[in-house]
């Protein structure tokens, strides 16, 4: 318990901040976190307000709900209109706007949309409603993908036929590579996603850091974790240490979670993926292997991805890249609030706009 509490120690966090401030007379640097839980912790603990002026924190596309494409939401809404379908989803997804409405509005109009707390809850739903097709919205990063893979294996073992997945699973390393190449963003270092690293390990990030000469640190989610990560990155940048330091060794191992990775390899294969605000990024998605195609909702319902053109003044695309702060969006706190979200970044508890709104009022 004392070990865990040390990562919440405000005195230790202040000492690290004081050491970081001693480097005040130096060129400015931009550090990006690519994990929604890190974004939430940074704003909740006021870390963004305590840093020296030379450090610019950027919130990247680390919220899985926020990067889910509009066309995916529209597919889910289309399926929800069928009286033969029950949509099962994590809670945050029901309020994400599609091109016209959200699943929440569709539910108010009569669609059967149920919130589940675990993918495995869909097994019970399928057994309880044998005359309905249960469509689970499989959204997330490497963190949630193993539990979704486990759902499929369990469904296959139980010979469940009235269950399918509408997938929007994304993977992080190549998305970070895409951000490095983006000429609109200047990233001097990354705070790597701790939850993702717990699954895939520290090695993929170390390879990326060394390949492109961008320092990276894997961090936990307490205030000392994050202040320590920022302090470490400033030193790595100064000493041109282009590697990935793992400061979350209590959870993250070099090779990751071997059992989880084996499960992912068994059920999924690498694919391209469409990210809200970033477009289609090669090799950043997971699709079902052919032996699991009977659970593929897109094949079962012959769904296609429409080309959606977002016409509102929402700046989610720029917020997700760290190019704009939420306060720079003309819709922020006027048309777009947590009660009436226009962009996905204002929906999720891990969204940049939601946390900016919650902790900067």
C-alpha positions as CSV (number, residue, x, y, z in Angstrom):
1,X,0.0,0.0,0.0
2,X,2.8,2.4,0.8
3,X,4.4,1.7,-2.6
4,X,1.1,2.6,-4.3
5,X,0.6,5.8,-2.2
6,X,4.1,7.0,-3.2
7,X,2.8,7.5,-6.7
8,X,0.2,9.9,-5.3
9,X,2.6,11.8,-3.1
10,X,2.1,15.6,-3.7
11,X,5.4,16.4,-2.0
12,X,7.4,14.1,-4.3
13,X,5.5,15.6,-7.3
14,X,6.4,19.1,-6.2
15,X,10.1,18.1,-5.9
16,X,10.1,16.7,-9.5
17,X,8.3,19.9,-10.7
18,X,10.9,22.1,-9.0
19,X,13.7,20.2,-10.6
20,X,12.0,20.5,-14.0
21,X,11.6,24.3,-13.5
22,X,15.3,24.7,-13.0
23,X,15.7,24.1,-16.8
24,X,13.5,27.1,-17.5
25,X,16.1,29.0,-19.7
26,X,16.0,26.5,-22.5
27,X,14.2,26.1,-25.9
28,X,10.5,25.2,-25.8
29,X,9.5,21.6,-26.2
30,X,6.2,19.9,-27.0
31,X,5.3,16.6,-25.4
32,X,2.3,14.6,-26.4
33,X,0.4,12.0,-24.4
34,X,-1.6,9.5,-26.4
35,X,-3.7,7.9,-23.7
36,X,-7.2,9.2,-22.7
37,X,-6.5,8.2,-19.0
38,X,-3.3,10.3,-19.1
39,X,-5.3,13.2,-20.5
40,X,-7.9,12.9,-17.7
41,X,-5.2,12.6,-15.0
42,X,-3.2,15.6,-16.3
43,X,-6.3,17.9,-16.2
44,X,-7.7,16.4,-12.9
45,X,-4.4,16.9,-11.1
46,X,-3.8,20.3,-12.7
47,X,-0.4,19.2,-14.1
48,X,-0.9,21.3,-17.2
49,X,-1.1,24.5,-15.0
50,X,2.0,23.6,-12.9
51,X,4.5,23.0,-15.6
52,X,7.2,25.6,-16.6
53,X,6.4,27.7,-19.6
54,X,8.9,26.0,-21.9
55,X,6.9,22.8,-21.8
56,X,3.8,22.5,-24.1
57,X,1.6,19.5,-23.5
58,X,-0.3,18.2,-26.4
59,X,-3.2,15.7,-26.0
60,X,-3.2,13.2,-28.9
61,X,-5.6,10.6,-30.2
62,X,-5.6,8.5,-27.1
63,X,-9.3,8.2,-26.4
64,X,-10.8,5.2,-28.3
65,X,-14.3,6.7,-28.3
66,X,-13.0,10.0,-29.7
67,X,-11.2,8.5,-32.6
68,X,-14.1,6.3,-33.7
69,X,-15.2,7.4,-37.2
70,X,-18.5,9.0,-37.9
71,X,-19.3,6.5,-40.5
72,X,-19.0,3.7,-37.9
73,X,-21.5,5.4,-35.7
74,X,-23.9,5.7,-38.7
75,X,-23.5,2.0,-39.3
76,X,-24.4,1.2,-35.7
77,X,-27.4,3.5,-35.9
78,X,-28.6,1.9,-39.2
79,X,-28.4,-1.6,-37.5
80,X,-30.3,-0.3,-34.5
81,X,-33.3,0.5,-36.6
82,X,-34.0,-3.2,-37.3
83,X,-36.5,-4.7,-34.9
84,X,-34.4,-7.9,-35.1
85,X,-31.3,-6.3,-33.6
86,X,-30.1,-5.4,-30.1
87,X,-27.1,-3.2,-30.0
88,X,-24.8,-3.9,-27.1
89,X,-22.2,-1.2,-26.3
90,X,-20.0,0.4,-23.7
91,X,-21.7,3.4,-22.1
92,X,-19.7,6.3,-23.7
93,X,-20.5,5.2,-27.2
94,X,-24.2,5.9,-27.1
95,X,-23.7,9.6,-26.9
96,X,-21.2,9.9,-29.7
97,X,-22.7,11.9,-32.6
98,X,-23.1,10.3,-36.0
99,X,-23.7,12.4,-39.1
100,X,-27.2,13.1,-38.0
101,X,-28.1,11.5,-34.6
102,X,-26.5,9.4,-31.8
103,X,-27.4,6.0,-30.5
104,X,-28.9,7.7,-27.5
105,X,-31.3,9.5,-29.7
106,X,-31.9,6.3,-31.7
107,X,-32.8,4.5,-28.4
108,X,-35.2,7.3,-27.5
109,X,-36.8,6.7,-30.9
110,X,-37.4,3.1,-30.1
111,X,-34.1,1.3,-30.9
112,X,-33.0,-1.5,-28.6
113,X,-29.6,-0.3,-27.3
114,X,-28.2,-1.9,-24.2
115,X,-25.1,-0.8,-22.2
116,X,-22.8,-3.6,-21.1
117,X,-19.9,-3.5,-18.7
118,X,-18.0,-6.4,-20.3
119,X,-18.0,-7.9,-23.8
120,X,-18.8,-11.2,-22.1
121,X,-22.1,-9.8,-21.0
122,X,-23.2,-10.3,-24.7
123,X,-23.2,-14.1,-24.1
124,X,-26.0,-13.7,-21.6
125,X,-27.8,-11.3,-23.8
126,X,-27.7,-13.7,-26.7
127,X,-29.0,-16.6,-24.6
128,X,-31.7,-14.4,-23.1
129,X,-32.9,-13.2,-26.6
130,X,-32.5,-16.1,-29.0
131,X,-34.9,-14.5,-31.5
132,X,-32.7,-11.4,-31.7
133,X,-29.3,-10.7,-33.2
134,X,-26.9,-9.2,-30.6
135,X,-24.5,-6.7,-32.3
136,X,-21.7,-5.7,-30.0
137,X,-19.8,-2.5,-30.8
138,X,-16.2,-3.6,-30.6
139,X,-14.4,-0.3,-30.0
140,X,-11.1,0.2,-28.4
141,X,-7.3,-0.1,-28.5
142,X,-5.1,-3.1,-27.7
143,X,-6.3,-2.7,-24.1
144,X,-9.9,-3.9,-24.7
145,X,-9.2,-6.1,-27.7
146,X,-8.2,-9.2,-25.7
147,X,-11.6,-9.3,-23.8
148,X,-13.4,-8.9,-27.2
149,X,-11.3,-11.8,-28.6
150,X,-12.3,-13.8,-25.5
151,X,-16.0,-13.1,-26.2
152,X,-15.6,-14.6,-29.7
153,X,-13.9,-17.7,-28.4
154,X,-16.6,-18.2,-25.8
155,X,-19.4,-17.6,-28.3
156,X,-17.8,-20.1,-30.7
157,X,-17.4,-22.7,-27.9
158,X,-21.0,-22.2,-26.8
159,X,-22.2,-22.5,-30.5
160,X,-24.0,-19.1,-30.2
161,X,-25.3,-18.0,-33.6
162,X,-27.2,-14.8,-32.8
163,X,-24.1,-12.7,-32.0
164,X,-22.0,-10.5,-34.2
165,X,-19.4,-7.8,-33.8
166,X,-19.2,-4.4,-35.5
167,X,-15.5,-3.8,-35.1
168,X,-13.5,-0.6,-34.8
169,X,-10.4,-1.8,-33.0
170,X,-7.3,0.3,-33.3
171,X,-3.7,-0.1,-32.5
172,X,-1.3,2.6,-31.3
173,X,2.3,2.2,-32.6
174,X,1.7,3.0,-36.3
175,X,-0.7,5.8,-35.3
176,X,2.1,7.4,-33.3
177,X,4.4,7.0,-36.4
178,X,1.7,8.8,-38.4
179,X,1.8,11.7,-35.9
180,X,5.6,11.9,-36.2
181,X,5.3,12.3,-39.9
182,X,2.6,14.9,-39.7
183,X,4.1,18.2,-40.7
184,X,1.5,20.2,-38.9
185,X,2.7,18.9,-35.5
186,X,6.0,19.3,-33.8
187,X,6.4,16.5,-31.2
188,X,9.7,16.4,-29.2
189,X,8.7,13.5,-27.0
190,X,5.8,11.1,-26.2
191,X,4.2,9.9,-23.0
192,X,3.3,6.4,-24.2
193,X,-0.1,4.9,-23.3
194,X,0.3,2.9,-20.1
195,X,-2.7,0.6,-20.7
196,X,-1.7,-0.3,-24.2
197,X,1.9,-0.9,-23.1
198,X,0.6,-3.3,-20.5
199,X,-0.6,-5.5,-23.4
200,X,2.0,-5.0,-26.1
201,X,5.0,-4.3,-23.8
202,X,7.6,-1.6,-24.0
203,X,9.6,-2.9,-26.9
204,X,7.4,-1.7,-29.8
205,X,7.7,1.9,-28.4
206,X,11.5,1.6,-28.0
207,X,11.8,0.5,-31.6
208,X,9.7,3.5,-32.7
209,X,11.7,5.9,-30.5
210,X,15.1,4.7,-31.8
211,X,13.9,4.6,-35.5
212,X,12.7,8.2,-35.6
213,X,14.8,9.8,-32.9
214,X,11.9,10.8,-30.6
215,X,12.3,10.1,-26.9
216,X,9.4,8.2,-25.2
217,X,8.4,7.3,-21.7
218,X,5.8,4.8,-20.5
219,X,4.0,6.1,-17.5
220,X,1.3,5.2,-15.0
221,X,-1.6,7.4,-14.1
222,X,-1.0,9.0,-10.8
223,X,0.4,12.5,-10.4
224,X,4.0,11.4,-9.6
225,X,3.9,9.0,-12.6
226,X,3.1,11.8,-15.0
227,X,5.3,14.5,-13.5
228,X,8.1,12.0,-13.4
229,X,7.5,11.1,-17.1
230,X,7.6,14.8,-18.1
231,X,10.8,15.3,-16.1
232,X,12.4,12.2,-17.7
233,X,11.5,13.4,-21.2
234,X,13.1,16.8,-20.7
235,X,16.4,15.1,-19.7
236,X,16.2,12.6,-22.5
237,X,15.7,15.5,-25.0
238,X,18.7,17.4,-23.6
239,X,20.9,14.3,-23.7
240,X,19.6,13.1,-27.1
241,X,18.5,9.8,-25.6
242,X,16.3,8.5,-28.3
243,X,14.9,5.5,-26.6
244,X,11.8,4.5,-24.6
245,X,12.1,4.5,-20.8
246,X,9.7,2.3,-18.9
247,X,8.6,4.1,-15.7
248,X,5.6,1.8,-15.3
249,X,7.5,-1.4,-14.6
250,X,5.0,-2.3,-11.9
251,X,2.7,-3.2,-14.7
252,X,4.5,-3.1,-18.1
253,X,7.0,-5.7,-19.1
254,X,9.3,-5.6,-22.2
255,X,7.4,-8.3,-24.1
256,X,4.0,-7.4,-22.8
257,X,1.2,-9.7,-21.8
258,X,2.1,-12.9,-23.7
259,X,-1.3,-14.6,-23.1
260,X,-3.2,-11.5,-24.3
261,X,-1.0,-11.1,-27.4
262,X,-1.4,-14.8,-28.2
263,X,-5.2,-14.4,-28.0
264,X,-5.1,-11.3,-30.3
265,X,-3.1,-13.2,-32.9
266,X,-5.5,-16.1,-32.8
267,X,-8.6,-14.1,-33.4
268,X,-7.5,-10.9,-35.2
269,X,-5.3,-9.9,-38.1
270,X,-3.7,-6.5,-38.8
271,X,-5.7,-4.2,-41.1
272,X,-6.0,-0.5,-42.1
273,X,-8.3,1.6,-40.0
274,X,-10.1,4.9,-40.3
275,X,-9.5,7.4,-37.4
276,X,-11.7,10.4,-36.8
277,X,-9.5,13.4,-37.6
278,X,-6.6,11.4,-38.9
279,X,-8.1,9.5,-41.8
280,X,-7.2,6.0,-42.9
281,X,-3.9,4.9,-41.3
282,X,-2.3,1.7,-42.6
283,X,-1.8,-1.2,-40.2
284,X,-3.6,0.5,-37.3
285,X,-6.7,-1.7,-37.1
286,X,-7.7,-5.2,-36.2
287,X,-10.1,-7.3,-38.3
288,X,-11.5,-10.8,-37.7
289,X,-9.6,-13.8,-39.1
290,X,-11.6,-15.7,-41.7
291,X,-12.5,-18.5,-39.3
292,X,-14.5,-16.0,-37.2
293,X,-16.3,-14.4,-40.2
294,X,-19.6,-15.8,-39.0
295,X,-19.4,-13.2,-36.2
296,X,-18.6,-10.3,-38.6
297,X,-21.6,-7.9,-38.6
298,X,-20.4,-6.1,-41.7
299,X,-20.5,-9.3,-43.7
300,X,-23.7,-10.6,-42.0
301,X,-25.6,-7.4,-42.8
302,X,-23.7,-6.4,-45.9
303,X,-22.7,-3.1,-44.5
304,X,-20.5,-0.5,-46.3
305,X,-18.7,2.5,-45.0
306,X,-20.2,5.7,-46.4
307,X,-18.1,8.7,-47.2
308,X,-19.1,11.2,-44.5
309,X,-18.3,14.9,-44.9
310,X,-18.5,16.7,-41.6
311,X,-19.8,20.2,-42.2
312,X,-20.0,21.6,-38.7
313,X,-17.3,23.9,-37.3
314,X,-16.3,21.2,-34.8
315,X,-12.5,21.0,-34.4
316,X,-12.3,17.5,-33.1
317,X,-9.9,16.6,-35.9
318,X,-7.4,19.3,-34.8
319,X,-7.9,18.7,-31.1
320,X,-7.1,15.0,-31.6
321,X,-3.8,15.9,-33.2
322,X,-2.9,18.5,-30.5
323,X,-3.0,21.2,-33.1
324,X,-5.7,23.1,-31.3
325,X,-6.8,23.4,-27.7
326,X,-10.5,22.9,-27.0
327,X,-10.9,26.6,-26.1
328,X,-9.9,27.5,-29.7
329,X,-12.9,25.7,-31.1
330,X,-15.8,28.2,-31.8
331,X,-18.3,25.6,-30.6
332,X,-16.7,25.0,-27.2
333,X,-19.0,25.8,-24.3
334,X,-21.5,27.4,-26.6
335,X,-23.1,24.8,-28.9
336,X,-20.9,22.0,-27.7
337,X,-21.1,21.0,-24.0
338,X,-21.2,17.7,-22.1
339,X,-25.0,18.0,-22.1
340,X,-25.2,18.7,-25.9
341,X,-22.0,17.3,-27.4
342,X,-21.3,18.0,-31.1
343,X,-17.9,16.4,-31.2
344,X,-16.8,13.0,-29.8
345,X,-14.0,14.8,-27.7
346,X,-16.8,16.3,-25.6
347,X,-18.5,12.9,-24.9
348,X,-16.0,10.5,-23.4
349,X,-14.7,10.8,-19.8
350,X,-11.3,10.5,-21.5
351,X,-12.0,13.1,-24.2
352,X,-9.8,16.2,-24.3
353,X,-12.7,18.6,-24.6
354,X,-14.6,16.9,-21.8
355,X,-11.7,17.1,-19.4
356,X,-10.8,20.7,-20.4
357,X,-14.5,21.6,-19.7
358,X,-14.6,19.7,-16.4
359,X,-11.4,20.9,-14.9
360,X,-11.0,24.5,-16.3
361,X,-14.3,26.0,-15.4
